[in-house]
Amino acid sequence: LVNEELGIAYPVIDGIPNMIPEAARRTQKQAEA
């Protein structure tokens, strides 16, 4: 499950999205300051 707006992806386990924040991973590089 991917949230394009936030740039994060959650794993799907046995067809169920695991939406625990600790399980999320970044899908986009952060802009350098």
N, CA, C and O atoms as a GROMACS GRO file, in nm:
protein
  132
    1LEU      N    1   0.086  -0.116   0.000
    1LEU     CA    2   0.000   0.000   0.000
    1LEU      C    3   0.090   0.122   0.000
    1LEU      O    4   0.176   0.136   0.088
    2VAL      N    5   0.072   0.211  -0.099
    2VAL     CA    6   0.160   0.328  -0.114
    2VAL      C    7   0.080   0.456  -0.098
    2VAL      O    8  -0.029   0.469  -0.154
    3ASN      N    9   0.134   0.550  -0.022
    3ASN     CA   10   0.076   0.683  -0.008
    3ASN      C   11   0.170   0.778  -0.082
    3ASN      O   12   0.275   0.816  -0.030
    4GLU      N   13   0.131   0.817  -0.203
    4GLU     CA   14   0.216   0.903  -0.287
    4GLU      C   15   0.236   1.041  -0.224
    4GLU      O   16   0.345   1.098  -0.233
    5GLU      N   17   0.132   1.095  -0.160
    5GLU     CA   18   0.140   1.229  -0.102
    5GLU      C   19   0.243   1.237   0.010
    5GLU      O   20   0.317   1.334   0.020
    6LEU      N   21   0.247   1.135   0.093
    6LEU     CA   22   0.342   1.132   0.204
    6LEU      C   23   0.474   1.067   0.166
    6LEU      O   24   0.574   1.082   0.237
    7GLY      N   25   0.476   0.994   0.054
    7GLY     CA   26   0.598   0.928   0.010
    7GLY      C   27   0.636   0.810   0.096
    7GLY      O   28   0.754   0.786   0.121
    8ILE      N   29   0.535   0.735   0.142
    8ILE     CA   30   0.563   0.617   0.224
    8ILE      C   31   0.487   0.497   0.170
    8ILE      O   32   0.386   0.511   0.100
    9ALA      N   33   0.536   0.380   0.203
    9ALA     CA   34   0.471   0.255   0.163
    9ALA      C   35   0.459   0.165   0.285
    9ALA      O   36   0.550   0.156   0.367
   10TYR      N   37   0.345   0.099   0.294
   10TYR     CA   38   0.320   0.004   0.402
   10TYR      C   39   0.322  -0.136   0.344
   10TYR      O   40   0.275  -0.157   0.232
   11PRO      N   41   0.377  -0.232   0.417
   11PRO     CA   42   0.376  -0.370   0.368
   11PRO      C   43   0.236  -0.430   0.374
   11PRO      O   44   0.156  -0.394   0.460
   12VAL      N   45   0.207  -0.521   0.281
   12VAL     CA   46   0.080  -0.594   0.280
   12VAL      C   47   0.112  -0.739   0.316
   12VAL      O   48   0.190  -0.805   0.247
   13ILE      N   49   0.053  -0.786   0.424
   13ILE     CA   50   0.079  -0.922   0.474
   13ILE      C   51  -0.050  -1.001   0.467
   13ILE      O   52  -0.150  -0.964   0.529
   14ASP      N   53  -0.049  -1.110   0.391
   14ASP     CA   54  -0.168  -1.193   0.371
   14ASP      C   55  -0.287  -1.111   0.322
   14ASP      O   56  -0.400  -1.136   0.362
   15GLY      N   57  -0.261  -1.013   0.235
   15GLY     CA   58  -0.367  -0.931   0.178
   15GLY      C   59  -0.416  -0.819   0.266
   15GLY      O   60  -0.510  -0.749   0.230
   16ILE      N   61  -0.353  -0.800   0.383
   16ILE     CA   62  -0.396  -0.696   0.477
   16ILE      C   63  -0.283  -0.594   0.493
   16ILE      O   64  -0.171  -0.631   0.529
   17PRO      N   65  -0.311  -0.465   0.466
   17PRO     CA   66  -0.207  -0.363   0.484
   17PRO      C   67  -0.167  -0.351   0.631
   17PRO      O   68  -0.253  -0.340   0.719
   18ASN      N   69  -0.038  -0.353   0.657
   18ASN     CA   70   0.016  -0.335   0.792
   18ASN      C   71   0.047  -0.186   0.806
   18ASN      O   72   0.156  -0.142   0.770
   19MET      N   73  -0.048  -0.109   0.859
   19MET     CA   74  -0.036   0.037   0.861
   19MET      C   75   0.021   0.091   0.992
   19MET      O   76  -0.010   0.203   1.032
   20ILE      N   77   0.103   0.011   1.057
   20ILE     CA   78   0.173   0.057   1.177
   20ILE      C   79   0.286   0.150   1.130
   20ILE      O   80   0.365   0.111   1.043
   21PRO      N   81   0.296   0.271   1.186
   21PRO     CA   82   0.398   0.366   1.140
   21PRO      C   83   0.540   0.309   1.138
   21PRO      O   84   0.618   0.343   1.049
   22GLU      N   85   0.574   0.223   1.233
   22GLU     CA   86   0.708   0.165   1.237
   22GLU      C   87   0.734   0.072   1.119
   22GLU      O   88   0.850   0.049   1.084
   23ALA      N   89   0.628   0.019   1.058
   23ALA     CA   90   0.644  -0.072   0.945
   23ALA      C   91   0.657   0.002   0.812
   23ALA      O   92   0.696  -0.058   0.711
   24ALA      N   93   0.624   0.130   0.812
   24ALA     CA   94   0.628   0.208   0.688
   24ALA      C   95   0.772   0.232   0.643
   24ALA      O   96   0.864   0.231   0.724
   25ARG      N   97   0.788   0.252   0.513
   25ARG     CA   98   0.920   0.287   0.459
   25ARG      C   99   0.903   0.401   0.359
   25ARG      O  100   0.797   0.417   0.299
   26ARG      N  101   1.008   0.478   0.342
   26ARG     CA  102   1.005   0.591   0.250
   26ARG      C  103   1.016   0.542   0.106
   26ARG      O  104   1.090   0.448   0.077
   27THR      N  105   0.941   0.608   0.016
   27THR     CA  106   0.947   0.572  -0.125
   27THR      C  107   1.010   0.682  -0.209
   27THR      O  108   1.043   0.660  -0.326
   28GLN      N  109   1.028   0.801  -0.151
   28GLN     CA  110   1.084   0.913  -0.224
   28GLN      C  111   1.203   0.968  -0.148
   28GLN      O  112   1.207   0.965  -0.025
   29LYS      N  113   1.300   1.018  -0.223
   29LYS     CA  114   1.413   1.084  -0.159
   29LYS      C  115   1.368   1.220  -0.108
   29LYS      O  116   1.289   1.289  -0.172
   30GLN      N  117   1.418   1.257   0.009
   30GLN     CA  118   1.387   1.388   0.066
   30GLN      C  119   1.476   1.492  -0.001
   30GLN      O  120   1.593   1.467  -0.030
   31ALA      N  121   1.419   1.609  -0.025
   31ALA     CA  122   1.496   1.718  -0.086
   31ALA      C  123   1.603   1.764   0.012
   31ALA      O  124   1.578   1.775   0.132
   32GLU      N  125   1.722   1.791  -0.039
   32GLU     CA  126   1.830   1.838   0.047
   32GLU      C  127   1.808   1.983   0.082
   32GLU      O  128   1.764   2.062  -0.002
   33ALA      N  129   1.838   2.019   0.206
   33ALA     CA  130   1.816   2.156   0.253
   33ALA      C  131   1.932   2.246   0.214
   33ALA      O  132   1.931   2.365   0.245
   0.00000   0.00000   0.00000
